[in-house]
C-alpha cells in the first residue's frame, strides 16, 4: 500500500471542534464486512449488534496534563513544554518537546507557575524540538507529580483549532480511564457513557481492559510513499493475565471480541498467540498496521472517523478492507459525519 491511497477530501467544517452534549448520542455508521453494507444509527444503538458472551476490550489509559507553559530565565520568554514521558522518577527527569525550540539550549532554566515555584533545567538536546529536563524540586516523587500536574492541562489534538472550554478538556478522557501515561485519548471510548456500559453489562456483554499509552507518534506525518518504510514511534502497553484469560475464553466459546479503538486493535495484535489467542505482554510496541493484515483475535472494531493519511485510518482499512472502508469514508463526508476525537463513530462487524 502507498501513502497516497489514503487521501480523501475532508472539509474543515467536518472536523469536530467540541464534544457532543451526551457521550452516547453521536452518530454511528455500521459497516458489515461480510455483506458489504453500510447502515446509519445513533451510538447507543451499538448494543443491538452484540450478544450475551461477547467481549468489549477497552483501553484504560489516562491522558495526563502534559501541556505546560513556562518562562525562560532572564528573558522571560514564554515557552510551551509538552511532557512526553518520565525518564527517571528518582532524578525527576522528563523527555519533553519545547516551542519555540530555537530559544532553548542546554543549561537554560525554565520557570513554571504564578510564583515560579517549579523550576526545570535543560540538560540535553534529543531532537530538533526535543529536550531532557531535570526538575529542581525538593519534595518526594508523589508530591512532585501532584505539583507538576497542577501546572498543566490535557493537550487536545492539533486539528482542534477553536478555543476549548474546561468542559471540553474534561471530556477528552474516557469515563473508565485509570492508568496515567497517554498524551492522546482513546477516542473511540469517549462515546461510552455509564448508562451504556450498564446496559451492555445487563445484556451479558463482558468487558476487559488493555493499557496502551498513545503518544504523539499517532499524529506524526508520514514522509514516505512506501508504507513498509515507515516506522511507528514505540508506545508502552500492558496486556494482563486477566485480559488474556477473558479474551481466550471468549474465543474458545465462539463469541466475539470487539476492540474499542485502534489503540486496542494495535495492542491486541501486538500480543497475539497461536490459535487465535492472546498472550500476556508488558513492554513497548511499535507495530505499524496497514492493509493487508490478518487479524486472528479481534472480530469487531469501534473507531472514530480519522483524518487523511493518518496511521489510524490505515489500521481501520486493514481491519475493514481498504475498498469498503474508503467507500464508507466517502459516504461519511457526503452525509456530514464529524471526524476526529470529538466526532462520530464507526462500528465494523
Secondary structure, 3 states (H helix, E strand, C coil): CEHHHHCCCCCHHHECCCCCCCHHHCEEEEEECCCCEEEEEEHHHHHHHCCCCCEEEEECEEECCCEEEEEECCCCCEEEEEEEEEEECCCCEEEEEEECHHHCCCCCEEEECCCCCEEEEEEEECCCCEEEEEECCCCCHHHHHHHHHHCCECCCCCCCCCCCCHHHHHHCCCCCCCEEEECCCCHHHHHCCHHHHHHHHHHCCEEEEEEECCCHHHHCCCCCCEHHHCCCCCEEEEECHHHHHHHHHHHHCCCCEEEECHHHHHHHHCCECHHHCECCEEEEECCCCCCCCCCCCCCEEEEECCCCCCHHHHHHHHHHCHHHHHHHHHHHHHHCCCECCCCCEEEEC
